[in-house]
Amino acid sequence: MSFDLGFTAFRKTLETADRDSQIAYFIKYLETEFDYVMMTDRFDEGLVVLTKLLRWKTDDIAYIRKMSRSVGDDTDKGETDRDENQISETTWQLLEHHNVVDIRIYEHFSKKFDNLLINFYFDRGTKIKIRRTKTLTVGSYKTLS
């Protein structure tokens, strides 16, 4: 995500060589570029907040869920086969090291999103219901998933 958002080019414009400072400046830059950031892992909540920001009704939005696990899939419940999916501590540390910018961006905007939810009187545990559909009508065209 940091690459797609331009971190590599951005950090070349900074005089500081300190990685933590570069990341902090980049996050401040992102704050100026984006008015609202949704979290894909909290998409339904994000849509509800978006409808409130735009003064829409939740009935005004619908989306098609694509390329995601099926509802009822054991991995949706946090249950995984530990033997097959477990990552070693060394691998985890390498991933964190190489993705530190992405992790910091995610943590920053996740915390900001939590605060936004509090402002809209949502609790992270609150069930959010958004109309998901397998059919999307756009103008006179109908698209089936």
C-alpha positions as CSV (number, residue, x, y, z in Angstrom):
1,M,0.0,0.0,0.0
2,S,2.8,2.4,0.8
3,F,4.3,1.9,-2.6
4,D,1.0,2.5,-4.4
5,L,0.5,5.7,-2.3
6,G,3.9,7.0,-3.3
7,F,6.1,6.5,-0.2
8,T,9.2,5.7,-2.3
9,A,9.1,8.9,-4.2
10,F,7.9,10.9,-1.2
11,R,10.8,9.9,1.1
12,K,13.3,11.0,-1.6
13,T,12.0,14.6,-1.1
14,L,12.8,14.5,2.6
15,E,16.1,15.7,4.1
16,T,15.9,13.3,7.1
17,A,17.3,9.8,6.7
18,D,15.5,8.6,9.9
19,R,13.0,6.0,8.7
20,D,10.6,6.7,11.6
21,S,10.5,10.4,10.8
22,Q,10.0,9.6,7.1
23,I,7.0,7.4,8.0
24,A,5.6,10.0,10.3
25,Y,5.9,12.7,7.7
26,F,4.3,10.5,5.1
27,I,1.3,9.7,7.3
28,K,0.9,13.5,7.8
29,Y,1.0,13.9,4.1
30,L,-1.7,11.2,3.6
31,E,-3.8,13.0,6.1
32,T,-3.8,16.1,3.9
33,E,-4.6,14.1,0.8
34,F,-7.5,11.9,2.0
35,D,-10.6,13.2,3.8
36,Y,-11.8,9.7,4.7
37,V,-10.0,6.4,4.7
38,M,-12.0,3.1,4.9
39,M,-10.6,-0.1,6.2
40,T,-11.2,-3.1,3.9
41,D,-11.4,-5.4,6.9
42,R,-14.2,-3.2,8.3
43,F,-15.9,-2.4,5.1
44,D,-19.5,-2.5,6.3
45,E,-18.7,-0.1,9.2
46,G,-16.9,2.1,6.8
47,L,-19.9,2.3,4.5
48,V,-22.2,3.2,7.3
49,V,-19.9,6.0,8.4
50,L,-19.6,7.2,4.7
51,T,-23.4,7.3,4.5
52,K,-23.5,9.5,7.6
53,L,-20.8,11.8,6.3
54,L,-22.6,12.2,3.0
55,R,-26.0,12.4,4.7
56,W,-27.3,9.4,2.9
57,K,-29.5,6.6,4.2
58,T,-28.0,3.1,4.6
59,D,-30.8,1.9,2.2
60,D,-29.1,4.1,-0.5
61,I,-26.1,1.8,-0.7
62,A,-25.5,-1.7,-1.8
63,Y,-22.5,-3.6,-2.9
64,I,-21.4,-6.9,-4.4
65,R,-19.0,-8.9,-2.3
66,K,-16.3,-10.3,-4.6
67,M,-13.1,-12.3,-4.0
68,S,-13.7,-13.0,-0.4
69,R,-14.3,-16.0,1.8
70,S,-17.8,-17.5,1.9
71,V,-19.9,-16.7,4.9
72,G,-19.7,-19.7,7.2
73,D,-16.1,-20.5,6.1
74,D,-14.2,-21.5,9.3
75,T,-11.5,-19.0,8.6
76,D,-14.2,-16.2,9.0
77,K,-14.5,-17.2,12.6
78,G,-10.8,-17.0,13.3
79,E,-10.4,-20.8,13.2
80,T,-7.5,-21.9,11.2
81,D,-5.5,-25.1,10.8
82,R,-2.5,-24.1,12.9
83,D,-0.2,-26.7,11.3
84,E,-0.7,-25.4,7.8
85,N,-1.1,-21.7,8.4
86,Q,1.3,-21.0,11.2
87,I,4.1,-18.5,10.5
88,S,7.4,-18.8,12.3
89,E,8.5,-16.0,14.6
90,T,11.5,-15.3,12.3
91,T,9.3,-15.1,9.3
92,W,6.8,-12.8,11.2
93,Q,9.7,-10.5,12.2
94,L,10.9,-10.3,8.6
95,L,7.4,-9.5,7.4
96,E,7.1,-6.8,10.0
97,H,10.5,-5.3,9.1
98,H,9.8,-5.2,5.4
99,N,6.2,-3.9,5.8
100,V,6.8,-1.4,8.6
101,V,5.5,1.5,6.5
102,D,2.3,-0.4,5.6
103,I,1.8,-1.5,9.2
104,R,2.2,2.1,10.6
105,I,-0.2,3.5,8.0
106,Y,-2.7,0.8,8.8
107,E,-2.4,1.3,12.6
108,H,-2.7,5.1,12.2
109,F,-5.8,5.0,10.1
110,S,-7.3,2.2,12.0
111,K,-7.0,4.2,15.2
112,K,-8.5,7.2,13.4
113,F,-11.3,5.1,12.1
114,D,-12.1,3.8,15.7
115,N,-12.3,7.4,16.9
116,L,-14.6,8.2,14.0
117,L,-16.9,5.3,14.9
118,I,-17.0,6.6,18.5
119,N,-18.0,10.0,17.2
120,F,-20.9,8.3,15.3
121,Y,-21.8,6.3,18.4
122,F,-20.7,2.9,17.1
123,D,-19.0,0.3,19.1
124,R,-16.6,-2.0,17.3
125,G,-18.7,-5.0,18.4
126,T,-21.9,-3.5,17.0
127,K,-23.3,-5.6,14.2
128,I,-23.6,-3.5,11.0
129,K,-26.1,-4.6,8.4
130,I,-25.6,-3.4,4.8
131,R,-27.6,-4.7,1.9
132,R,-25.3,-7.0,0.0
133,T,-26.6,-8.2,-3.4
134,K,-25.6,-10.6,-6.1
135,T,-27.1,-8.3,-8.7
136,L,-26.2,-4.7,-9.4
137,T,-28.3,-2.5,-11.7
138,V,-26.4,0.4,-13.3
139,G,-28.6,2.6,-15.5
140,S,-30.4,0.3,-17.9
141,Y,-27.7,-2.4,-17.6
142,K,-27.9,-5.3,-15.2
143,T,-24.7,-7.0,-14.0
144,L,-24.9,-10.4,-12.4
145,S,-22.1,-11.7,-10.2
